Amino acid sequence: MTYPSEIVHWIAGKETAGESGAYFNKFSPASGEVLSRVIAGDTNDIDLAIQAASQSYPNWSNSNTAQRADLVAQAANLLEQKSRAAAEIISLESGKSEIISLGEVNWAVKMGQFWASQADRFDEVEVLKSSVAKRRVQMIRQSLGPGVLITPFNNPLAGIASKVFPALLCGNTIVLKSHEDTPYIAVWFGKILKEAGLPQGVYNVVQGKGSDIGTPLVTDKRVQFVSFTGSVATAQTIIKASADRLTKTMVEAGGKNPIIICDDANLEKAVEAAVGSGFIDTGQRCASGSRVIVMREVYDQFKEMYLAKVKSLKSGTGNSDDLGAIINQRRLDEILLSVEEAVRKGATLLCGGKRIDRPGFFMEPTVLENVGPNDKISKAEVFGPVVILYQANDFDEAINLANDADYKLTGAIHTSDLKKGMTFIKRYIAGVARVNGPTHGSEPHTPFGGLGLSGNGWKETGWQAMNFYSDLKQVSFDD
């Protein structure tokens, strides 16, 4: 696979540069060098993409659901066949190893296979009773129309697949705003869909900085829904911008996820889960476990085991490496600054905290303690390889600390006491709660979505995502 030196839009089934004439550089996270130049879209490009989606919508929405499912299945099959090419793009754009990127591709394939199996659910007719004589009432599903999908950089293909496949199955057409840090994978995915038989105009991609093209995209009156994954600040901007038209909007906006280690936990297993949760994707994952809350009785023992594991982690893009690169220079600087500020305010740096002296945007895995629950770094999503250790005096304090965050996405507890696990599930307020596992790991068929600043209630995965990408219509027949 040859990575293009110039990356453009994908509109109406083909690559197009548009007319803006402006470009920005895409840098390699692994080397820090310019990887490609990317077209900077403008309002004319947005108009062309939404026009293509609007014109293709009537035929696509009126197509047979089983046919749409067959196309999704074929796209998943092609994705599996070309998994190494996809993984190479992800590795180049994200600064990950090939083996981690292949895992992401496999997840995207499974997402396509799952949605290909959901045609009957979309077509299902629910019969309702009526108190009116000789009236038959039913509930059916209907598509929404052209929509905007805004995907993240951290798992770019998984993010695309989790939004595009359900949107297509439900009969919608798409304008996808490609993340500026992972611009080509969305265009490459468009080629996969075209090869699978998707009509032109059903799937479109626009390139550009979110600050430049985000608002014109989500406020266009032809757009019927917006699905966004990214920062809470951008999520709030999108909701405000689309509020005047009451546009149906899904946001998945990050997490500050806790993992509680009880004094009766299997500490070896707990260490594996906590390290894996904290540093997966170099901490650049909404479901990463950035807050580790440990019972006082085992705090010192756990800390020793945990730090030994963290200090053994290797950074790089090889398949034997544990952590990849930070996505860009700006984010690396922001993460380093957040650690420096925490230390200045009294936090203890147990390990890491520095940039790794090598080309690219690499940072040492970092662990802090003696951080107050109200300190900025305890509240804000760092989105990097930074974990905070907290000590809890009892179970109630641990639960209260776990809940003491505006983000409410995932969380986990490690204990040998099932009753404690069930109590955690009941009392911890979030979209996902796990017992004796990591904070991440949702599968295509399992509903995923958060509360509070993590999301607005819609589920990103599982068949329940169909409730976002389609509407229910009540119909009745009077004899």
N, C-alpha and C positions, 0 to 999 in steps of 0.2 A: 504494500500500500504506500503510495507516494502522497505525503501530506501537501496540500496545495499552498502555493506561495501567496495566493490571493483568495479570500473567502467572501462569497457574495450571498445574496438572498436565494431562496427557493420559492418561486411564485408560479402558480398555474403549471406545475409539473416540470419546471426547468430552472436552471441557475440563471440569475439575472443580476446585473450590477446596479440597475436603477440609474438615476440621473443626478444623484447628489454630488458625486465626484470626490467625496470626502472619505478618508480611511483612518483607521487607528491600528496600532500595532498589537499583536497578540504575542506575549512573551512566554517562553518555555519555563515552567516552574522548576524543572530539573536543572537547567543550565543558566537561566537568567537572560538568555539571548532571544532576539526576535525570531519567532517561529513562523509568523505569517503576518500579512496585513489584511484587515477586515473592513469591508464596506460599512460606512456609518449611515444607516438608513435615515430617511426624513419622512415628512408627512405625505409626500407623493408616493413613496414606497409603501407606506402603511395603507394608503388608499387603494393601491393596486392589489395588495394582498387581501384586504377585506373585500374588495370587489370580486376577486376570484373566488373567495370562500362563499360569498353571497350568491353568486351566479351558479355555483355548483350545488348549492344546498337543496333546491327542490328535487332534483333527480336523486341525489344521494339519500335524502331523508325518506323518499318514497320507494327506495329499493327494498328488496326482501331482507329481513333481518338475518336469515340463515346465510344469504349471500355475503352480507357484511361480515358475518362470523367466519365464513370460509376465507375471506380476504385477510382477516386478522390472523387466522391460523397459518395461511401461506406466508405472511410477513414474518411471523414468529419462526417458521421453518427456515426461511431465507436468512434470518438473523442468526440462527443456530449454525447454518452452513458457513456463514461468513464471520463467525465469532472472533477469529484471530484478527481480522481486519478492523473490526469494531474495537477490540481491546487495544490495538495499537494506537488508534485515534484517541481513546480515553487516556491511555498512558501518556501520550505526548501532550495532550491538553491539560491534564490534571496533575501530572507529576507522580503517578502511581506506578507500581510494578505491574508487569503483564499478568501475573497470576491473580492479583486483586482485581484488575480490570476484567479478566475473563470471568471472575465470579460475578461481577456486575452484569456482564452480558448474559450470563446464564440466568440471572434473576429476571432480566428483561424478557428473555425467551419464555420463562415460566409465566410472566405476567400476560404475554400475548396468548399463550395456551389457555390460561384461565379464562380470559375474556372471550376467547373463541368458543368456550363451552357455555356461555351465558345467554345465547340467543333465545332459548325457551323462556328464560326468566323475563327478558324484555317483552316478549309477546304474551306473557301470562295475563289472563283476564280474571280479575277478582269479581265475583258475583256478590252483590249486596242485597239484603232484604229491603223492601219498601212497604210503608204503611198505606200507600196509595194503591187502590185496586187496579189490577191488570197493568202494573208498571214494573218493568225489569230494569234494575240499576247495575251498572258495571263500572269498574275502575280499570283504565288502560294506561299504558305509558305512551308518551309522545316525545320526540326529539325537541331540542331547544332552538337550534339555529346556528349561525356562525358564532364561534367563541374564540377567546384569546387564552392561550396557555403560556404561562411564564415559568420557566424551569430553572433549577439551581445548577451551580457548577460542581458541587461536591460529588454527586453521583449522576452525571449528566444523562447517560442513556437510561438508567433506571427511572430518573425523573421524567424523561420524555415518555417512556413506555407506560408508566403508571397513569399518565394523563391522556395520552393519545389513544391508546387501545380502547378504554371505556368510552371515550368521546366518539370514536368512530363507530363502535358497535351500536351505540344509541342513536346513530343517524345524524350526528352533527358534523359540521365542517370547521376547519381549524386555521387560525393564524397563531403560530408559535413564535414567541419572542425568544430567540436563542440567547443564552447567557454569553456576555461578551468575553468571558474567560474560557469558555468551551464552545466556540462558535461553529466548528465544522461538523460535529457529530450529529446535529439536528439536520443539516443538509444531507449528509450521508444517509441518515434514516429516511429522508424523503425519497432517495433513490431506491431504497429497499421497498418502500410502499409502492412506488411506481412499478417496480419489477413484479410486485405481487398482484398488480392489476388495479390499483387505486386510480380512479378518474382524476384528471388534472383539475386543480383548484380546490380539491377537498382538503388537502394538507399543504400549508404554506409556512415559510419561515422568513422572518425579517431579522436582520442584524442591526446592532446598534447599542449604545449605552442606554441603560434604563432611564437615566435622568433626562435623556433627550426624546425618547420615543415611547416611554411607558404611558404617560398621561394621554397622548393622542390615541394610543391603542385602546385603552380601557374606557375612554369616554365617547368613542364613536357610536353613534346611535344604531348602527347595524349590528353591533356586538351584543349578543344575548346572554353571554355568561363569561366569567373570568375565573380561571383556576391558577393560583399563585403559590409557589414555594420559595421562601427566601427569608430575609430579615424582617423583624417586626416593624421597623421603621417604614420599610417599603410597603409592607402589608397594610399599615395604617393609611399610608398615602393613597394606595389603590382603593381601599374601601371608601375613603372620603371623596376621591375623584369620581367614583362610579355611583355615589349615593344619590345624586339628583335623579337618576333614571331607575333607581332601585335595582340595578343589575345584579343578577344572581352571582354571588362571589364566594369562592372557597379560598381560604388562606391556611397555609401550614407555615408557621413562623418561628420555628426553633424551640429550643428547650434548655433547661438548667436542671438536668435530671439527676436525682439522688439514687444512691445504692447504699442500703443499710446493712451493716455487718453486725449480727447479734453475737452475744458471747457463747452461744451454743452452735455457731456455724461451723461448717467444714472450712477451715481457713485456707487450705490449699485451693479448693474449688472457688472460694470467695475471692482470693487474690487473682486467679485466672480471669474470673468474670469482671472484676473491677478494673484490672489493667486493660483487658480487651474492650470494655465499655468506654474507658476514658480516652484511649488512644486509637480507636478504630478510625480509619481515614484521617490520621493525624489530628484527631479531635474535631475535624471539620464535618461533623454529622449532627443533625438535629437531635438524634436519639443517643448521643454519647453521654456517658455517665461522668459528669464533671464534678459532682459532689459526692464524696465517700464519707458516710457517717458511721463511725465505729464505736461500739460500746466500750466504756472505760476499762472493763475487766480484760479485754483482749487488744486494747489499742496499741500498746507498745509492741506486742508480738506481731500483730497484723502489719503495723507500719514497717517493721524490719523486713518482713517477707515481701511486702508490697514494693518497697524501695529497691530491694535486691532484684526483683523482676523488672521494674521500670528501668533501672540502670543497665540491664542487659539488652534492652531494645536497641536495634540498629536502624539508622536512617539511611534512605537511599531509594533508588528505583529498581533495584535488582529483586529477583524473586525470593531471595533469602533475607531481604530487609523487612523490617516491621512497620516503619513509618515512612511515608512518602513526603513530598514537598508541600509547603504552604502555597496556595494558589497564585499569589502575586506579591510584589514588594510592599504594596500598601497594607495588605492584610498582615504580613509578617511584622511590619513596623507597629501596627495597632496592637497586636498580641504581645509583643515585647514590651510595649509601653504599659499595657495593663498589668503585667507582672511587676515592672519597675515601680509603678504607683502603689501596688499592694505592699511591696516590701518596704517602701518609704513610710507607709502607714502602720507598720508593725508586723506584717506577715513574715513568717520564717520560710526561707527558701530551702527546701530539703534536697532538691536536685534540679538540674536544668536551668532554664531561665535565660539562655543565650542563643544567639544565632550560631549555627554550625559553620565553621570556617571552610567552606567549599563553594563551588559555583552553584547557583540556583538559590531557592528560597527555603532553606531547611532550618528547623529549630529543634533544640534539644527537648525531649519529653520533660515536662516540668511539674513538680509537685510542691504545694504550699501547705502550711499549717498555721495555726494561730491567726486565723482570719475570722473576723467578726461576722455574724450572720447578716448584719446590715451594711457591711462594707460593699463598695461598688462591685468588686470582683465576685462577691457572693450572689449578687442580684443579676448582673448583666451576663448575657451569653458571650463568652470569649470566642468560641468557634475556632479553637486551636488546641494544641497538645498541652493543656493546662488543667490540672486536677487539684482540688482542695480536699484535705483531710480534716474532718471535724470529729471531736470526741463528745459522746453523749453519755450522761450519767445513768439514764434509764430508758426504757422502751418508749414511754410517752414523750420524753424529750426528743428522741430520735424521730418519731412520727411528726412531731410539731416542726422540727427543723426541716424535715423532708417537704412538708407542706408550705414552708416559709419561702415561697418563690412565686413570682407572677407568671412564670412559665409553668405549664402543667401538661407535659407531653407524655413522658414515660417515667418509670421508676422501678426499682427492684429491692428485694430484701433477701438476705441469706440467713437461714435459721434451720435447725433440725426440728423445730416445733411447728407443726401444721397449724395450730391455733394462732400462733403469732403471724404466720403467713396469711391466714384468712383475715385476721384483724388488720394487717397492713392493707390488704386488698380493699377492705371496707372503708378504712379511714384515710388512705392516701388518695388525694383528689388529682386525677389525671386521666388521660385517654387510654393509657396502657399501664398495667401493673404486673410484675413478674416475681415469682418466688424461686429462689436458688438458680437464677439465670442472669444473663446480661441485661442491660437496659435497651439494647437494640435487638433486631432480629425478626421483625414482622415479615410475614410471607405474603405473596400476591393475593391469597384468598382470605387473609385475616384483616379485619378493619383496622385502619391506622389513622389517628388524628387526635389533636389535643384540645385542651381547654385554656381559658385565660389568654395570656399573650401567645400561647402556642398555636391557637387556631380558633375558628369560629363555629366548630361543631360538626362540620362535614367530615366524612371519612374519605381518605385518599385512596385506600385499597379495600379489597373485599368487595363482594357484590353490592354492599351498601353504598359504594361510590356511584352506583347507578342512580341512586336517589338524587345525586347532584347533577349528573349528566343527562337526566331526563326529567320530565314533569309527569305527574299523575293527572289524568283527566277523568272526571265523572261523566258518564254517558247514561242515558235512560231511553227506554222504548215503551211507549204507551200503546196498548192494543185498542 
